[in-house]
Amino acid sequence: MSKHLFGWLSAVLLAASPALAQQPTAPTPEQQKQMQEAMARQMQMMSVMFDLKKSRLGFDETVSAIRAGAQKRGWKLGETQDMGAAMKEAGSKDAKRMKVVPLCPAGANEKIAKAGGGKTPPLPCRATVFDGKDGKIYIMRMNLANVAKTMQGDLAKAMAEVAAEEEALYKDITE
């Protein structure tokens, strides 16, 4: 870099440094309203995409019931991940119990991929069991029935079939 260019860049940076050091201003009432509306829309979208239900069982019993039900149905199961313990290990002092159970109806992703002409991403295939703030045990998973409603043709039909399989698994576990 030439001395002239270096000098010019230094002058620009020094001149800009007071502007860079300014504290951000508080959002205006209109900006606050827009942020709140955006958050409300995001929460509404999440409530459509995800299924959140209370469990009828205790924490460990819920995890066991999900795994046993999936095994009984011949689903693919992965190793349960203890995310609450991982968060505590990472330094979180108030991490609650949370376990993620990777599970997928046998052939579900293949069925979805075929119906979607190979252009559909794989299903997330997992359930998260966690302690709610109210002391209840909850299960959260992708709401495939609602996702199916946004699709058409064979893909909608295949997604609805997988959703029905999932509903059958959770019907005796959730309220």
C-alpha angles and dihedrals in degrees: 000000000000120000090241093055092044091051092049092050091048091052092049092049093047092048091049096045096087089052091048092050095054116116116245114259123241114263117261119248088257091052090048090052091050091049091050091049091049091050091049091052090048092050090048091051091048091050088056095046098044133052113218117184137164116247121233088213139063121269100267092036090054093052091046093047092051092049094045093047092049092048091049089054093048094247124159111258130193130196113290111247119218100215093170090060091045091053091049089050088052090056105268108147097192101040112145126210112288129163128181117211113199107211137147134180109256110268094004097125092045090050092049093045092051093046090048094049092245092299097101120096118236118271116260090236101193142110125210118210116195147158111259124217088251092060094253125123116245137193120207125188140148111288099232093175090062092042089053090056090061092056136071140221123351093353092056090047093048092047091049090051092053090046090054090052090052093047089054090055095050101038095091094040101050133060 
